[in-house]
Amino acid sequence: MSNRTYIIVGASLAGAKAAEELRSEGFDGRIVLIGSEPERPYERPPLTKDYLRGETAREKTYVHDPGFYEEHRIELETGLSVTSIDPGAARISISDGRELTYDRLLLTTGAEPRRISIPGAGLDGVYYLRTLADCDALRGRLEAGGHVVVVGAGWIGSEFAASARMRGLEVTLIDPLALPNERIFGAEIGAFYRDVHRQHGIKLMLGEGVEAFEGKGVVERVRAASGKPIACDFAVVGVGVVPRVDLALEAGLEVDNGLLVDETLAASSPHVFAAGDVARAFNPFYGERIRVEHWSNALNQGPAAARAMLGQPVSYDRIPYFYSDQYDIGMEYSGYAPQWDEVLFRGDRSDGKFVAFWLRDHRVLAGMNVNVWDVNEQVQALIRSRRPVDPAALCDPDVPLMSLAGETASGR
Ligand SMILES: Cc1cc2nc3c(=O)[nH]c(=O)nc-3n(C[C@H](O)[C@H](O)[C@H](O)COP(=O)(O)OP(=O)(O)OC[C@H]3O[C@@H](n4cnc5c(N)ncnc54)[C@H](O)[C@@H]3O)c2cc1C
């Protein structure tokens, strides 16, 4: 048996899947998985969806069964934080006073909600949503009903708003942008989601910032930047996340909007790797470093980092993918499109079933299928092909997407 020690900091999806991969790839040394939350690793997507609404048992949110870690000799240490890393000595310090040395170190410290710093932000009744504990508190609020103001119409804010509405709450969704998620997806998709929320009875205040939370100890009102007061029973803030890089920074690792890693997910210091929301990894397909805050990235990048830690060849070049569910609208998005010059549609937005494509120089950079299934692989093939496409063929549902990618339906 190997006497090597591999330490993983951050016991969430990326960390847990990395530990699993180390064992399934035959590593028989010591694996220590340390997480600051009291829970064993769980998945976060249900926290704005079925688990939040009380439709799914808590057990379903966990990444593994309770016995998994012991069975695989993974030393899962929950409720403890790694407080420092000394890369020179290959040593970490833990909040309970212990120090451990490592042969390989993986940082999967994830991201945390960006805090809003306006007057009243510390009042009771102003919530963020990242952890199971946050979600449990909000489940209680959904149970009690009333009026919630959701600040930020990004994915977390929008999904929370949809779930609150589905539970019968009165919901106001406020965002400084003119349309939900407009900066990332543009006006067409923004308008689609605006209309979806409206149809479901959400009160939208778009193009409107928030100036303060007001109340005596507990939030009673949100004051919009225009001065308008919005009375509420509680508020939820979803204004994005920031990568948790403090540990890495203090250890002298290279950080710039995330912990910088190469295509093998190795950081700037020997034997240190990173994966998941915290990592800004060089993606050879794009020829640049990107940081991806999606479930599938944590799911795949954690195991890829594990293989790299074992010395296997790794070149992480996956196309980013995420999904979102709001009301009865399910969607999947693949790609990376920081800039585009047109958005084309296959299918009709008005009946809520379509595929949107973001193009630059006639090439598809990204695609979003809304209530249309089993096309994601084809969208990814199209992106990967980098082939210029004929707009009419792209918009024609009778033309197989695979043929536009230069492949047959069987993928050849
Ligand atoms: C409510 C919600 C809904 C979401 N829904 C979707 C969705 O529908 N689709 C989608 O694609 N993505 C979704 N996401 C995003 C997805 O969940 C994240 O991309 C994913 O959780 C990232 O996993 P991770 O393991 O990299 O990091 P995280 O999940 O952020 O976990 C990092 C862990 O590291 C721990 N940690 C940090 N520092 C230390 C330390 N010093 N010592 C010990 N432990 C530490 C943290 O406590 C945390 O548990 C959602 C996210 C949230 C919050």
The ligand as an SDF file (V2000), in Angstrom:
LIG
                    3D

 53 58  0  0  0  0  0  0  0  0999 V2000
  -28.3870   27.3280   -4.9180 C   0  0  0  0  0  0  0  0  0  0  0  0
  -27.5460   26.9270   -6.0860 C   0  0  0  0  0  0  0  0  0  0  0  0
  -28.1390   26.3630   -7.2110 C   0  0  0  0  0  0  0  0  0  0  0  0
  -27.3500   25.9980   -8.3050 C   0  0  0  0  0  0  0  0  0  0  0  0
  -27.9590   25.4810   -9.4180 N   0  0  0  0  0  0  0  0  0  0  0  0
  -27.2040   25.1320  -10.4800 C   0  0  0  0  0  0  0  0  0  0  0  0
  -27.8170   24.6180  -11.6520 C   0  0  0  0  0  0  0  0  0  0  0  0
  -29.0390   24.4900  -11.7470 O   0  0  0  0  0  0  0  0  0  0  0  0
  -27.0270   24.2880  -12.6970 N   0  0  0  0  0  0  0  0  0  0  0  0
  -25.6720   24.4180  -12.6500 C   0  0  0  0  0  0  0  0  0  0  0  0
  -25.0020   24.1030  -13.6300 O   0  0  0  0  0  0  0  0  0  0  0  0
  -25.0500   24.9130  -11.5520 N   0  0  0  0  0  0  0  0  0  0  0  0
  -25.7900   25.2740  -10.4670 C   0  0  0  0  0  0  0  0  0  0  0  0
  -25.1790   25.7760   -9.3460 N   0  0  0  0  0  0  0  0  0  0  0  0
  -23.7020   25.9070   -9.3180 C   0  0  0  0  0  0  0  0  0  0  0  0
  -23.0280   24.6400   -8.7620 C   0  0  0  0  0  0  0  0  0  0  0  0
  -23.6840   24.1790   -7.6420 O   0  0  0  0  0  0  0  0  0  0  0  0
  -21.5730   24.9580   -8.4390 C   0  0  0  0  0  0  0  0  0  0  0  0
  -20.9260   25.2010   -9.6610 O   0  0  0  0  0  0  0  0  0  0  0  0
  -20.8920   23.8180   -7.6790 C   0  0  0  0  0  0  0  0  0  0  0  0
  -21.4510   23.6700   -6.4110 O   0  0  0  0  0  0  0  0  0  0  0  0
  -19.3930   24.0770   -7.5330 C   0  0  0  0  0  0  0  0  0  0  0  0
  -18.8530   23.0440   -6.7720 O   0  0  0  0  0  0  0  0  0  0  0  0
  -17.4330   23.1600   -6.0900 P   0  0  0  0  0  0  0  0  0  0  0  0
  -17.1950   21.8130   -5.4560 O   0  0  0  0  0  0  0  0  0  0  0  0
  -16.4470   23.6830   -7.0320 O   0  0  0  0  0  0  0  0  0  0  0  0
  -17.5520   24.2950   -4.9600 O   0  0  0  0  0  0  0  0  0  0  0  0
  -18.5950   24.5880   -3.8190 P   0  0  0  0  0  0  0  0  0  0  0  0
  -19.8690   23.8650   -4.0780 O   0  0  0  0  0  0  0  0  0  0  0  0
  -18.6400   26.0640   -3.6440 O   0  0  0  0  0  0  0  0  0  0  0  0
  -17.9400   23.9400   -2.5260 O   0  0  0  0  0  0  0  0  0  0  0  0
  -16.7460   24.3860   -1.9570 C   0  0  0  0  0  0  0  0  0  0  0  0
  -16.6800   23.8190   -0.5560 C   0  0  0  0  0  0  0  0  0  0  0  0
  -15.4050   24.1160   -0.0170 O   0  0  0  0  0  0  0  0  0  0  0  0
  -15.5490   24.4640    1.3340 C   0  0  0  0  0  0  0  0  0  0  0  0
  -14.3800   25.2470    1.7500 N   0  0  0  0  0  0  0  0  0  0  0  0
  -14.0220   26.4860    1.2960 C   0  0  0  0  0  0  0  0  0  0  0  0
  -12.8890   26.8950    1.8880 N   0  0  0  0  0  0  0  0  0  0  0  0
  -12.5120   25.8980    2.7290 C   0  0  0  0  0  0  0  0  0  0  0  0
  -11.4220   25.7290    3.6310 C   0  0  0  0  0  0  0  0  0  0  0  0
  -10.4780   26.6620    3.7890 N   0  0  0  0  0  0  0  0  0  0  0  0
  -11.3540   24.5960    4.3570 N   0  0  0  0  0  0  0  0  0  0  0  0
  -12.2980   23.6200    4.2000 C   0  0  0  0  0  0  0  0  0  0  0  0
  -13.3430   23.7270    3.3730 N   0  0  0  0  0  0  0  0  0  0  0  0
  -13.4530   24.8510    2.6420 C   0  0  0  0  0  0  0  0  0  0  0  0
  -16.8540   25.2430    1.3630 C   0  0  0  0  0  0  0  0  0  0  0  0
  -17.3960   25.2930    2.6540 O   0  0  0  0  0  0  0  0  0  0  0  0
  -17.6950   24.4220    0.3940 C   0  0  0  0  0  0  0  0  0  0  0  0
  -18.4010   23.4120    1.0380 O   0  0  0  0  0  0  0  0  0  0  0  0
  -25.9430   26.1750   -8.2520 C   0  0  0  0  0  0  0  0  0  0  0  0
  -25.3500   26.7540   -7.1190 C   0  0  0  0  0  0  0  0  0  0  0  0
  -26.1420   27.1280   -6.0490 C   0  0  0  0  0  0  0  0  0  0  0  0
  -25.5060   27.7650   -4.8390 C   0  0  0  0  0  0  0  0  0  0  0  0
  1  2  1  0
  2  3  1  0
  2 52  2  0
  3  4  2  0
  4  5  1  0
  4 50  1  0
  5  6  2  0
  6  7  1  0
  6 13  1  0
  7  8  2  0
  7  9  1  0
  9 10  1  0
 10 11  2  0
 10 12  1  0
 12 13  2  0
 13 14  1  0
 14 15  1  0
 14 50  1  0
 15 16  1  0
 16 17  1  0
 16 18  1  0
 18 19  1  0
 18 20  1  0
 20 21  1  0
 20 22  1  0
 22 23  1  0
 23 24  1  0
 24 25  2  0
 24 26  1  0
 24 27  1  0
 27 28  1  0
 28 29  2  0
 28 30  1  0
 28 31  1  0
 31 32  1  0
 32 33  1  0
 33 34  1  0
 33 48  1  0
 34 35  1  0
 35 36  1  0
 35 46  1  0
 36 37  1  0
 36 45  1  0
 37 38  2  0
 38 39  1  0
 39 40  1  0
 39 45  2  0
 40 41  1  0
 40 42  2  0
 42 43  1  0
 43 44  2  0
 44 45  1  0
 46 47  1  0
 46 48  1  0
 48 49  1  0
 50 51  2  0
 51 52  1  0
 52 53  1  0
M  END
$$$$
